């Protein structure tokens, strides 16, 4: 299985020095950021008619969000 390209850090930060300690926070990956943005639309769209989710629906939405994130990362590389 090939490693998943996560796109690197969504919000890269430069290294900081706090009380003589170097600190660096990578934060979430760009893939996770894209998936989080996509999932909110997927949830809103799937519940717009007032329906509720059946068992397993959350997993399907999460998978769809990451498929969308992967597509966004691929589009950036094209």
PDB file with one MODEL, atoms N, CA, C and O in Angstrom:
MODEL        1
ATOM      1  N   UNK A   1       0.836  -1.177   0.000  1.00  0.00           N
ATOM      2  CA  UNK A   1       0.000   0.000   0.000  1.00  0.00           C
ATOM      3  C   UNK A   1       0.883   1.243   0.000  1.00  0.00           C
ATOM      4  O   UNK A   1       1.816   1.359   0.795  1.00  0.00           O
ATOM      5  N   UNK A   2       0.577   2.163  -0.897  1.00  0.00           N
ATOM      6  CA  UNK A   2       1.361   3.396  -0.983  1.00  0.00           C
ATOM      7  C   UNK A   2       0.950   4.358   0.130  1.00  0.00           C
ATOM      8  O   UNK A   2      -0.217   4.406   0.518  1.00  0.00           O
ATOM      9  N   UNK A   3       1.910   5.120   0.637  1.00  0.00           N
ATOM     10  CA  UNK A   3       1.550   6.104   1.658  1.00  0.00           C
ATOM     11  C   UNK A   3       0.632   7.172   1.063  1.00  0.00           C
ATOM     12  O   UNK A   3       0.754   7.521  -0.111  1.00  0.00           O
ATOM     13  N   UNK A   4      -0.271   7.678   1.867  1.00  0.00           N
ATOM     14  CA  UNK A   4      -1.205   8.699   1.422  1.00  0.00           C
ATOM     15  C   UNK A   4      -0.520  10.060   1.467  1.00  0.00           C
ATOM     16  O   UNK A   4       0.091  10.431   2.469  1.00  0.00           O
ATOM     17  N   UNK A   5      -0.631  10.794   0.369  1.00  0.00           N
ATOM     18  CA  UNK A   5      -0.096  12.152   0.318  1.00  0.00           C
ATOM     19  C   UNK A   5      -1.030  13.047   1.116  1.00  0.00           C
ATOM     20  O   UNK A   5      -2.173  13.269   0.716  1.00  0.00           O
ATOM     21  N   UNK A   6      -0.545  13.568   2.252  1.00  0.00           N
ATOM     22  CA  UNK A   6      -1.406  14.403   3.088  1.00  0.00           C
ATOM     23  C   UNK A   6      -1.276  15.882   2.761  1.00  0.00           C
ATOM     24  O   UNK A   6      -1.927  16.713   3.396  1.00  0.00           O
ATOM     25  N   UNK A   7      -0.450  16.225   1.786  1.00  0.00           N
ATOM     26  CA  UNK A   7      -0.316  17.601   1.351  1.00  0.00           C
ATOM     27  C   UNK A   7       0.541  18.479   2.249  1.00  0.00           C
ATOM     28  O   UNK A   7       0.704  19.668   1.977  1.00  0.00           O
ATOM     29  N   UNK A   8       1.083  17.914   3.305  1.00  0.00           N
ATOM     30  CA  UNK A   8       1.874  18.715   4.236  1.00  0.00           C
ATOM     31  C   UNK A   8       0.987  19.448   5.224  1.00  0.00           C
ATOM     32  O   UNK A   8      -0.205  19.161   5.337  1.00  0.00           O
ATOM     33  N   UNK A   9       1.562  20.377   5.924  1.00  0.00           N
ATOM     34  CA  UNK A   9       0.844  21.118   6.950  1.00  0.00           C
ATOM     35  C   UNK A   9      -0.143  22.102   6.323  1.00  0.00           C
ATOM     36  O   UNK A   9       0.186  22.795   5.360  1.00  0.00           O
ATOM     37  N   UNK A  10      -1.359  22.157   6.880  1.00  0.00           N
ATOM     38  CA  UNK A  10      -2.364  23.100   6.383  1.00  0.00           C
ATOM     39  C   UNK A  10      -1.999  24.538   6.734  1.00  0.00           C
ATOM     40  O   UNK A  10      -2.252  25.457   5.955  1.00  0.00           O
ATOM     41  N   UNK A  11      -1.411  24.727   7.895  1.00  0.00           N
ATOM     42  CA  UNK A  11      -1.048  26.056   8.366  1.00  0.00           C
ATOM     43  C   UNK A  11       0.384  26.039   8.881  1.00  0.00           C
ATOM     44  O   UNK A  11       0.610  26.086  10.090  1.00  0.00           O
ATOM     45  N   UNK A  12       1.354  25.972   7.969  1.00  0.00           N
ATOM     46  CA  UNK A  12       2.743  25.877   8.421  1.00  0.00           C
ATOM     47  C   UNK A  12       3.143  27.104   9.243  1.00  0.00           C
ATOM     48  O   UNK A  12       2.742  28.230   8.948  1.00  0.00           O
ATOM     49  N   UNK A  13       3.921  26.860  10.249  1.00  0.00           N
ATOM     50  CA  UNK A  13       4.395  27.939  11.115  1.00  0.00           C
ATOM     51  C   UNK A  13       5.912  27.871  11.201  1.00  0.00           C
ATOM     52  O   UNK A  13       6.512  26.798  11.136  1.00  0.00           O
ATOM     53  N   UNK A  14       6.496  29.013  11.345  1.00  0.00           N
ATOM     54  CA  UNK A  14       7.938  29.033  11.516  1.00  0.00           C
ATOM     55  C   UNK A  14       8.284  28.618  12.937  1.00  0.00           C
ATOM     56  O   UNK A  14       7.449  28.663  13.841  1.00  0.00           O
ATOM     57  N   UNK A  15       9.510  28.221  13.106  1.00  0.00           N
ATOM     58  CA  UNK A  15       9.965  27.797  14.429  1.00  0.00           C
ATOM     59  C   UNK A  15      10.007  28.999  15.355  1.00  0.00           C
ATOM     60  O   UNK A  15      10.439  30.082  14.959  1.00  0.00           O
ATOM     61  N   UNK A  16       9.559  28.810  16.585  1.00  0.00           N
ATOM     62  CA  UNK A  16       9.540  29.891  17.570  1.00  0.00           C
ATOM     63  C   UNK A  16      10.444  29.532  18.741  1.00  0.00           C
ATOM     64  O   UNK A  16      10.683  28.357  19.022  1.00  0.00           O
ATOM     65  N   UNK A  17      10.925  30.527  19.396  1.00  0.00           N
ATOM     66  CA  UNK A  17      11.758  30.316  20.573  1.00  0.00           C
ATOM     67  C   UNK A  17      11.010  30.894  21.769  1.00  0.00           C
ATOM     68  O   UNK A  17      10.733  32.092  21.819  1.00  0.00           O
ATOM     69  N   UNK A  18      10.690  30.036  22.724  1.00  0.00           N
ATOM     70  CA  UNK A  18       9.946  30.446  23.907  1.00  0.00           C
ATOM     71  C   UNK A  18      10.725  30.009  25.130  1.00  0.00           C
ATOM     72  O   UNK A  18      10.875  28.812  25.376  1.00  0.00           O
ATOM     73  N   UNK A  19      11.214  30.950  25.888  1.00  0.00           N
ATOM     74  CA  UNK A  19      12.019  30.645  27.083  1.00  0.00           C
ATOM     75  C   UNK A  19      13.171  29.698  26.749  1.00  0.00           C
ATOM     76  O   UNK A  19      13.397  28.701  27.435  1.00  0.00           O
ATOM     77  N   UNK A  20      13.888  30.032  25.687  1.00  0.00           N
ATOM     78  CA  UNK A  20      15.060  29.271  25.238  1.00  0.00           C
ATOM     79  C   UNK A  20      14.742  27.839  24.799  1.00  0.00           C
ATOM     80  O   UNK A  20      15.625  26.980  24.797  1.00  0.00           O
ATOM     81  N   UNK A  21      13.514  27.586  24.434  1.00  0.00           N
ATOM     82  CA  UNK A  21      13.136  26.277  23.896  1.00  0.00           C
ATOM     83  C   UNK A  21      12.590  26.484  22.489  1.00  0.00           C
ATOM     84  O   UNK A  21      11.711  27.318  22.273  1.00  0.00           O
ATOM     85  N   UNK A  22      13.110  25.726  21.542  1.00  0.00           N
ATOM     86  CA  UNK A  22      12.587  25.798  20.182  1.00  0.00           C
ATOM     87  C   UNK A  22      11.273  25.035  20.116  1.00  0.00           C
ATOM     88  O   UNK A  22      11.159  23.909  20.601  1.00  0.00           O
ATOM     89  N   UNK A  23      10.291  25.673  19.508  1.00  0.00           N
ATOM     90  CA  UNK A  23       8.972  25.055  19.393  1.00  0.00           C
ATOM     91  C   UNK A  23       8.519  25.138  17.941  1.00  0.00           C
ATOM     92  O   UNK A  23       8.724  26.147  17.267  1.00  0.00           O
ATOM     93  N   UNK A  24       7.922  24.096  17.491  1.00  0.00           N
ATOM     94  CA  UNK A  24       7.377  24.075  16.137  1.00  0.00           C
ATOM     95  C   UNK A  24       6.102  23.244  16.143  1.00  0.00           C
ATOM     96  O   UNK A  24       6.103  22.102  16.602  1.00  0.00           O
ATOM     97  N   UNK A  25       5.040  23.804  15.646  1.00  0.00           N
ATOM     98  CA  UNK A  25       3.780  23.075  15.555  1.00  0.00           C
ATOM     99  C   UNK A  25       3.373  22.892  14.117  1.00  0.00           C
ATOM    100  O   UNK A  25       3.188  23.867  13.388  1.00  0.00           O
ATOM    101  N   UNK A  26       3.233  21.669  13.708  1.00  0.00           N
ATOM    102  CA  UNK A  26       2.841  21.376  12.325  1.00  0.00           C
ATOM    103  C   UNK A  26       1.336  21.504  12.135  1.00  0.00           C
ATOM    104  O   UNK A  26       0.876  21.845  11.046  1.00  0.00           O
ATOM    105  N   UNK A  27       0.568  21.236  13.181  1.00  0.00           N
ATOM    106  CA  UNK A  27      -0.882  21.299  13.036  1.00  0.00           C
ATOM    107  C   UNK A  27      -1.417  20.181  12.174  1.00  0.00           C
ATOM    108  O   UNK A  27      -0.742  19.178  11.943  1.00  0.00           O
ATOM    109  N   UNK A  28      -2.629  20.361  11.703  1.00  0.00           N
ATOM    110  CA  UNK A  28      -3.258  19.321  10.886  1.00  0.00           C
ATOM    111  C   UNK A  28      -2.709  19.342   9.472  1.00  0.00           C
ATOM    112  O   UNK A  28      -2.162  20.341   9.004  1.00  0.00           O
ATOM    113  N   UNK A  29      -2.871  18.211   8.809  1.00  0.00           N
ATOM    114  CA  UNK A  29      -2.416  18.128   7.422  1.00  0.00           C
ATOM    115  C   UNK A  29      -3.415  18.831   6.512  1.00  0.00           C
ATOM    116  O   UNK A  29      -4.568  19.052   6.884  1.00  0.00           O
ATOM    117  N   UNK A  30      -2.961  19.171   5.331  1.00  0.00           N
ATOM    118  CA  UNK A  30      -3.836  19.785   4.341  1.00  0.00           C
ATOM    119  C   UNK A  30      -4.964  18.822   3.970  1.00  0.00           C
ATOM    120  O   UNK A  30      -6.091  19.249   3.718  1.00  0.00           O
ATOM    121  N   UNK A  31      -4.662  17.544   3.938  1.00  0.00           N
ATOM    122  CA  UNK A  31      -5.688  16.537   3.634  1.00  0.00           C
ATOM    123  C   UNK A  31      -6.796  16.556   4.690  1.00  0.00           C
ATOM    124  O   UNK A  31      -7.980  16.526   4.356  1.00  0.00           O
ATOM    125  N   UNK A  32      -6.400  16.606   5.970  1.00  0.00           N
ATOM    126  CA  UNK A  32      -7.400  16.669   7.032  1.00  0.00           C
ATOM    127  C   UNK A  32      -8.217  17.962   6.955  1.00  0.00           C
ATOM    128  O   UNK A  32      -9.426  17.956   7.188  1.00  0.00           O
ATOM    129  N   UNK A  33      -7.555  19.054   6.631  1.00  0.00           N
ATOM    130  CA  UNK A  33      -8.252  20.342   6.508  1.00  0.00           C
ATOM    131  C   UNK A  33      -9.283  20.284   5.378  1.00  0.00           C
ATOM    132  O   UNK A  33     -10.430  20.694   5.554  1.00  0.00           O
ATOM    133  N   UNK A  34      -8.866  19.772   4.221  1.00  0.00           N
ATOM    134  CA  UNK A  34      -9.804  19.642   3.104  1.00  0.00           C
ATOM    135  C   UNK A  34     -10.970  18.727   3.464  1.00  0.00           C
ATOM    136  O   UNK A  34     -12.118  19.021   3.134  1.00  0.00           O
ATOM    137  N   UNK A  35     -10.675  17.617   4.142  1.00  0.00           N
ATOM    138  CA  UNK A  35     -11.734  16.684   4.529  1.00  0.00           C
ATOM    139  C   UNK A  35     -12.709  17.342   5.508  1.00  0.00           C
ATOM    140  O   UNK A  35     -13.920  17.137   5.415  1.00  0.00           O
ATOM    141  N   UNK A  36     -12.183  18.125   6.439  1.00  0.00           N
ATOM    142  CA  UNK A  36     -13.054  18.809   7.405  1.00  0.00           C
ATOM    143  C   UNK A  36     -13.978  19.795   6.701  1.00  0.00           C
ATOM    144  O   UNK A  36     -15.154  19.908   7.045  1.00  0.00           O
ATOM    145  N   UNK A  37     -13.446  20.502   5.722  1.00  0.00           N
ATOM    146  CA  UNK A  37     -14.274  21.435   4.961  1.00  0.00           C
ATOM    147  C   UNK A  37     -15.335  20.679   4.150  1.00  0.00           C
ATOM    148  O   UNK A  37     -16.491  21.098   4.083  1.00  0.00           O
ATOM    149  N   UNK A  38     -14.935  19.578   3.545  1.00  0.00           N
ATOM    150  CA  UNK A  38     -15.868  18.803   2.722  1.00  0.00           C
ATOM    151  C   UNK A  38     -16.964  18.162   3.565  1.00  0.00           C
ATOM    152  O   UNK A  38     -18.122  18.127   3.150  1.00  0.00           O
ATOM    153  N   UNK A  39     -16.611  17.655   4.743  1.00  0.00           N
ATOM    154  CA  UNK A  39     -17.592  16.932   5.548  1.00  0.00           C
ATOM    155  C   UNK A  39     -18.723  17.842   6.011  1.00  0.00           C
ATOM    156  O   UNK A  39     -19.862  17.391   6.133  1.00  0.00           O
ATOM    157  N   UNK A  40     -18.433  19.103   6.268  1.00  0.00           N
ATOM    158  CA  UNK A  40     -19.504  19.993   6.711  1.00  0.00           C
ATOM    159  C   UNK A  40     -20.554  20.160   5.615  1.00  0.00           C
ATOM    160  O   UNK A  40     -21.752  20.189   5.899  1.00  0.00           O
ATOM    161  N   UNK A  41     -20.111  20.270   4.376  1.00  0.00           N
ATOM    162  CA  UNK A  41     -21.054  20.353   3.264  1.00  0.00           C
ATOM    163  C   UNK A  41     -21.810  19.052   3.046  1.00  0.00           C
ATOM    164  O   UNK A  41     -23.005  19.059   2.747  1.00  0.00           O
ATOM    165  N   UNK A  42     -21.109  17.940   3.197  1.00  0.00           N
ATOM    166  CA  UNK A  42     -21.766  16.642   3.028  1.00  0.00           C
ATOM    167  C   UNK A  42     -22.842  16.434   4.095  1.00  0.00           C
ATOM    168  O   UNK A  42     -23.933  15.946   3.798  1.00  0.00           O
ATOM    169  N   UNK A  43     -22.530  16.804   5.327  1.00  0.00           N
ATOM    170  CA  UNK A  43     -23.506  16.647   6.405  1.00  0.00           C
ATOM    171  C   UNK A  43     -24.698  17.569   6.170  1.00  0.00           C
ATOM    172  O   UNK A  43     -25.848  17.140   6.270  1.00  0.00           O
ATOM    173  N   UNK A  44     -24.427  18.823   5.862  1.00  0.00           N
ATOM    174  CA  UNK A  44     -25.515  19.779   5.634  1.00  0.00           C
ATOM    175  C   UNK A  44     -26.401  19.330   4.480  1.00  0.00           C
ATOM    176  O   UNK A  44     -27.627  19.408   4.558  1.00  0.00           O
ATOM    177  N   UNK A  45     -25.774  18.864   3.419  1.00  0.00           N
ATOM    178  CA  UNK A  45     -26.544  18.427   2.262  1.00  0.00           C
ATOM    179  C   UNK A  45     -27.360  17.178   2.523  1.00  0.00           C
ATOM    180  O   UNK A  45     -28.479  17.046   2.029  1.00  0.00           O
ATOM    181  N   UNK A  46     -26.802  16.259   3.300  1.00  0.00           N
ATOM    182  CA  UNK A  46     -27.513  14.999   3.521  1.00  0.00           C
ATOM    183  C   UNK A  46     -28.653  15.147   4.523  1.00  0.00           C
ATOM    184  O   UNK A  46     -29.547  14.301   4.568  1.00  0.00           O
ATOM    185  N   UNK A  47     -28.634  16.201   5.322  1.00  0.00           N
ATOM    186  CA  UNK A  47     -29.678  16.383   6.329  1.00  0.00           C
ATOM    187  C   UNK A  47     -30.567  17.586   6.028  1.00  0.00           C
ATOM    188  O   UNK A  47     -31.371  17.992   6.868  1.00  0.00           O
ATOM    189  N   UNK A  48     -30.425  18.155   4.835  1.00  0.00           N
ATOM    190  CA  UNK A  48     -31.188  19.347   4.478  1.00  0.00           C
ATOM    191  C   UNK A  48     -32.690  19.103   4.487  1.00  0.00           C
ATOM    192  O   UNK A  48     -33.473  20.019   4.742  1.00  0.00           O
ATOM    193  N   UNK A  49     -33.086  17.879   4.211  1.00  0.00           N
ATOM    194  CA  UNK A  49     -34.520  17.575   4.174  1.00  0.00           C
ATOM    195  C   UNK A  49     -35.068  17.148   5.534  1.00  0.00           C
ATOM    196  O   UNK A  49     -36.217  16.718   5.632  1.00  0.00           O
ATOM    197  N   UNK A  50     -34.254  17.263   6.578  1.00  0.00           N
ATOM    198  CA  UNK A  50     -34.690  16.910   7.929  1.00  0.00           C
ATOM    199  C   UNK A  50     -34.537  15.444   8.268  1.00  0.00           C
ATOM    200  O   UNK A  50     -34.947  15.009   9.344  1.00  0.00           O
ATOM    201  N   UNK A  51     -33.952  14.674   7.364  1.00  0.00           N
ATOM    202  CA  UNK A  51     -33.785  13.249   7.624  1.00  0.00           C
ATOM    203  C   UNK A  51     -32.668  13.010   8.635  1.00  0.00           C
ATOM    204  O   UNK A  51     -31.838  13.884   8.888  1.00  0.00           O
ATOM    205  N   UNK A  52     -32.668  11.818   9.201  1.00  0.00           N
ATOM    206  CA  UNK A  52     -31.609  11.420  10.125  1.00  0.00           C
ATOM    207  C   UNK A  52     -30.800  10.316   9.466  1.00  0.00           C
ATOM    208  O   UNK A  52     -31.219   9.727   8.470  1.00  0.00           O
ATOM    209  N   UNK A  53     -29.649  10.050  10.032  1.00  0.00           N
ATOM    210  CA  UNK A  53     -28.757   9.050   9.455  1.00  0.00           C
ATOM    211  C   UNK A  53     -29.086   7.657   9.937  1.00  0.00           C
ATOM    212  O   UNK A  53     -29.463   7.439  11.088  1.00  0.00           O
ATOM    213  N   UNK A  54     -28.933   6.738   9.034  1.00  0.00           N
ATOM    214  CA  UNK A  54     -29.049   5.315   9.361  1.00  0.00           C
ATOM    215  C   UNK A  54     -27.697   4.835   9.885  1.00  0.00           C
ATOM    216  O   UNK A  54     -26.694   5.537   9.752  1.00  0.00           O
ATOM    217  N   UNK A  55     -27.669   3.640  10.480  1.00  0.00           N
ATOM    218  CA  UNK A  55     -26.412   3.060  10.934  1.00  0.00           C
ATOM    219  C   UNK A  55     -25.426   2.968   9.773  1.00  0.00           C
ATOM    220  O   UNK A  55     -25.780   2.541   8.674  1.00  0.00           O
ATOM    221  N   UNK A  56     -24.215   3.364  10.026  1.00  0.00           N
ATOM    222  CA  UNK A  56     -23.167   3.296   9.015  1.00  0.00           C
ATOM    223  C   UNK A  56     -23.066   4.535   8.147  1.00  0.00           C
ATOM    224  O   UNK A  56     -22.116   4.664   7.375  1.00  0.00           O
ATOM    225  N   UNK A  57     -24.015   5.445   8.251  1.00  0.00           N
ATOM    226  CA  UNK A  57     -24.005   6.630   7.389  1.00  0.00           C
ATOM    227  C   UNK A  57     -22.830   7.546   7.727  1.00  0.00           C
ATOM    228  O   UNK A  57     -22.229   8.132   6.827  1.00  0.00           O
ATOM    229  N   UNK A  58     -22.500   7.675   8.992  1.00  0.00           N
ATOM    230  CA  UNK A  58     -21.384   8.553   9.379  1.00  0.00           C
ATOM    231  C   UNK A  58     -20.084   8.072   8.754  1.00  0.00           C
ATOM    232  O   UNK A  58     -19.272   8.881   8.304  1.00  0.00           O
ATOM    233  N   UNK A  59     -19.885   6.771   8.724  1.00  0.00           N
ATOM    234  CA  UNK A  59     -18.677   6.215   8.114  1.00  0.00           C
ATOM    235  C   UNK A  59     -18.640   6.512   6.614  1.00  0.00           C
ATOM    236  O   UNK A  59     -17.585   6.823   6.061  1.00  0.00           O
ATOM    237  N   UNK A  60     -19.791   6.412   5.970  1.00  0.00           N
ATOM    238  CA  UNK A  60     -19.848   6.699   4.535  1.00  0.00           C
ATOM    239  C   UNK A  60     -19.540   8.167   4.252  1.00  0.00           C
ATOM    240  O   UNK A  60     -18.837   8.485   3.293  1.00  0.00           O
ATOM    241  N   UNK A  61     -20.066   9.057   5.087  1.00  0.00           N
ATOM    242  CA  UNK A  61     -19.800  10.481   4.911  1.00  0.00           C
ATOM    243  C   UNK A  61     -18.322  10.772   5.144  1.00  0.00           C
ATOM    244  O   UNK A  61     -17.721  11.543   4.396  1.00  0.00           O
ATOM    245  N   UNK A  62     -17.728  10.165   6.170  1.00  0.00           N
ATOM    246  CA  UNK A  62     -16.303  10.372   6.446  1.00  0.00           C
ATOM    247  C   UNK A  62     -15.447   9.888   5.276  1.00  0.00           C
ATOM    248  O   UNK A  62     -14.497  10.561   4.877  1.00  0.00           O
ATOM    249  N   UNK A  63     -15.783   8.732   4.736  1.00  0.00           N
ATOM    250  CA  UNK A  63     -15.039   8.214   3.583  1.00  0.00           C
ATOM    251  C   UNK A  63     -15.177   9.143   2.384  1.00  0.00           C
ATOM    252  O   UNK A  63     -14.205   9.387   1.669  1.00  0.00           O
ATOM    253  N   UNK A  64     -16.382   9.662   2.163  1.00  0.00           N
ATOM    254  CA  UNK A  64     -16.605  10.586   1.044  1.00  0.00           C
ATOM    255  C   UNK A  64     -15.814  11.870   1.233  1.00  0.00           C
ATOM    256  O   UNK A  64     -15.293  12.428   0.267  1.00  0.00           O
ATOM    257  N   UNK A  65     -15.721  12.341   2.466  1.00  0.00           N
ATOM    258  CA  UNK A  65     -14.970  13.567   2.739  1.00  0.00           C
ATOM    259  C   UNK A  65     -13.496  13.377   2.398  1.00  0.00           C
ATOM    260  O   UNK A  65     -12.877  14.269   1.818  1.00  0.00           O
ATOM    261  N   UNK A  66     -12.930  12.230   2.748  1.00  0.00           N
ATOM    262  CA  UNK A  66     -11.523  11.987   2.432  1.00  0.00           C
ATOM    263  C   UNK A  66     -11.310  11.724   0.946  1.00  0.00           C
ATOM    264  O   UNK A  66     -10.247  12.040   0.411  1.00  0.00           O
ATOM    265  N   UNK A  67     -12.302  11.153   0.277  1.00  0.00           N
ATOM    266  CA  UNK A  67     -12.187  11.016  -1.180  1.00  0.00           C
ATOM    267  C   UNK A  67     -12.163  12.400  -1.829  1.00  0.00           C
ATOM    268  O   UNK A  67     -11.407  12.644  -2.769  1.00  0.00           O
ATOM    269  N   UNK A  68     -13.002  13.301  -1.315  1.00  0.00           N
ATOM    270  CA  UNK A  68     -13.015  14.675  -1.835  1.00  0.00           C
ATOM    271  C   UNK A  68     -11.685  15.364  -1.544  1.00  0.00           C
ATOM    272  O   UNK A  68     -11.146  16.065  -2.401  1.00  0.00           O
ATOM    273  N   UNK A  69     -11.157  15.167  -0.341  1.00  0.00           N
ATOM    274  CA  UNK A  69      -9.866  15.766   0.018  1.00  0.00           C
ATOM    275  C   UNK A  69      -8.760  15.246  -0.888  1.00  0.00           C
ATOM    276  O   UNK A  69      -7.916  16.016  -1.346  1.00  0.00           O
ATOM    277  N   UNK A  70      -8.762  13.950  -1.147  1.00  0.00           N
ATOM    278  CA  UNK A  70      -7.744  13.369  -2.035  1.00  0.00           C
ATOM    279  C   UNK A  70      -7.868  13.939  -3.446  1.00  0.00           C
ATOM    280  O   UNK A  70      -6.861  14.175  -4.114  1.00  0.00           O
ATOM    281  N   UNK A  71      -9.101  14.158  -3.895  1.00  0.00           N
ATOM    282  CA  UNK A  71      -9.314  14.745  -5.218  1.00  0.00           C
ATOM    283  C   UNK A  71      -8.803  16.187  -5.261  1.00  0.00           C
ATOM    284  O   UNK A  71      -8.231  16.617  -6.263  1.00  0.00           O
ATOM    285  N   UNK A  72      -9.010  16.925  -4.177  1.00  0.00           N
ATOM    286  CA  UNK A  72      -8.508  18.304  -4.126  1.00  0.00           C
ATOM    287  C   UNK A  72      -6.982  18.329  -4.152  1.00  0.00           C
ATOM    288  O   UNK A  72      -6.383  19.166  -4.827  1.00  0.00           O
ATOM    289  N   UNK A  73      -6.357  17.411  -3.418  1.00  0.00           N
ATOM    290  CA  UNK A  73      -4.897  17.334  -3.433  1.00  0.00           C
ATOM    291  C   UNK A  73      -4.391  16.964  -4.827  1.00  0.00           C
ATOM    292  O   UNK A  73      -3.398  17.517  -5.298  1.00  0.00           O
ATOM    293  N   UNK A  74      -5.075  16.030  -5.481  1.00  0.00           N
ATOM    294  CA  UNK A  74      -4.675  15.624  -6.831  1.00  0.00           C
ATOM    295  C   UNK A  74      -4.830  16.790  -7.808  1.00  0.00           C
ATOM    296  O   UNK A  74      -3.999  16.969  -8.699  1.00  0.00           O
ATOM    297  N   UNK A  75      -5.883  17.575  -7.645  1.00  0.00           N
ATOM    298  CA  UNK A  75      -6.104  18.715  -8.538  1.00  0.00           C
ATOM    299  C   UNK A  75      -5.004  19.767  -8.359  1.00  0.00           C
ATOM    300  O   UNK A  75      -4.627  20.445  -9.315  1.00  0.00           O
ATOM    301  N   UNK A  76      -4.503  19.898  -7.150  1.00  0.00           N
ATOM    302  CA  UNK A  76      -3.405  20.840  -6.906  1.00  0.00           C
ATOM    303  C   UNK A  76      -2.136  20.417  -7.627  1.00  0.00           C
ATOM    304  O   UNK A  76      -1.322  21.258  -8.009  1.00  0.00           O
ATOM    305  N   UNK A  77      -1.966  19.107  -7.815  1.00  0.00           N
ATOM    306  CA  UNK A  77      -0.757  18.567  -8.446  1.00  0.00           C
ATOM    307  C   UNK A  77      -0.845  18.566  -9.966  1.00  0.00           C
ATOM    308  O   UNK A  77       0.166  18.406 -10.651  1.00  0.00           O
ATOM    309  N   UNK A  78      -2.044  18.744 -10.489  1.00  0.00           N
ATOM    310  CA  UNK A  78      -2.250  18.653 -11.947  1.00  0.00           C
ATOM    311  C   UNK A  78      -1.749  19.873 -12.677  1.00  0.00           C
ATOM    312  O   UNK A  78      -1.850  19.944 -13.902  1.00  0.00           O
TER     313      UNK A  78
ENDMDL
END
